[in-house]
Amino acid sequence: MADLAVQGSQGKTNDAFCERCFAPLAAGDTYCPDCGAPVDASAPDADSAVHSELAQANLLRLRGDLDGSEKALIAILRRYPNDPLAHEMLGDVCAERGEIDRAKEWYELALDLSPDSADIKRKLETAGTTVTQQATADTAETLGLPPSTPPAAWWPLAGAGALLLLAIAVAAWPKSPSPSPLKGTVSAPVADVVKPDVTPDPAPIQNPTPAPAPSPVGSEEERKLLTELQAKPDGSHVQSVVLDPRTQAIVVTFDIGETDDAHVLALSLGRATLEAAPAVSMVTLRALRAGSLSFAADLARAGSDGSDPLTNIWPAPVAPPGTETTPPSTGPSSSPPAGGATTPPATTGTPPAGSGTSAGGSTGP
């Protein structure tokens, strides 16, 4: 092969390039360092230079040493990257391993370097057919189709089965009998029958003061305070928080169970509310048990640290037995003597001397 060169007027070569891969050639190069093509047409072909190495790699493949054959061919391609025979033999090695995808890639590279090779075309076509068959088999296995039945055979069977199922379904579908008019009977249309309008009685109101339904809608300050209260101890009972900016008072509604002490929970949540809202002066606490209001009380900031600072408690607490208070006295004679017993005045007997009162109650002169 002759190189591509720019010839001067004297027939001298200035810049030389490989005719096969257009790689630049240095002065004195006999073969292209990239593809191995001969620079001079009179020089022997590069294939003859690597013939012994290719023959050794092919011998390793025939002996079953596929790894050794692959290493030898890769070493050849490092020196002659455009050698088509080395690419073709690498495709043969991959095909014998069952790596059909890689074999197809090597055959495609070999055909690019030697487009007129009928042997490479045949191997590439065989590899492509095998890859297609494997993809079809994988798809059939994924869909659960019989692998041994070709698509042209089972498609008609599938269509016939579908038609048969459709015919069975139509035959089994219940047919509604056509209505026949009755002689001598006049029936009103169903749509004309007027049903009495029965309105159920509203459920009785159990709460003396119904609590507003908890709703996420509210001011930003109320939502923030609700979140902060629910994070505190006993905060899981809190349902809603309503802030009155006019009086700086807060209404906290919480729920209680059958065994919960509403008084204790109200005191705990009230103090937590005063702590979370420093500007608030009064907290109204409402306890719901099974959806009904069962407790209400107020907690003022002034005196909230006392032992029992809740006020306006509803329902009013009942005093325990033995703690009844004595009504106030109405005069000096109403106070009982020591011992708790009252001695009635004597109605008979002799009055004290000088009293001037007779037994009959009359007064003397």
Secondary structure, DSSP 4 states (H G I P E B T S, - for coil): -PPEEEE-TTS-EEEEE-TTT--B--TT-SB-TTT--BSSTTSPPHHHHSHHHHHHHHHHHHTT-HHHHHHHHHHHHHH-TT-HHHHHHHHHHHHHHT-HHHHHHHHHHHHHH-TT-HHHHHHHHHHHHHHHHHHHHHHHHHHT--TTS-HHHHHHHHHHHHHHHHHHHHHHSPPPPPP-PPTT-----GGGPPPP-PPPPPPPP--SSPPPPP-S-S-HHHHHHHHHHHTSTTGGGEEEEEEETTTTEEEEEEE--TT--HHHHHHHHHHHHHHH-TT--EEEEEEEETTEEEEEEEEESTTTTSSS--EEEESPPPPPTT-PPPPPPSSGGGSPPTTS--PPPP-SSPPPTT--B-TTS-B--
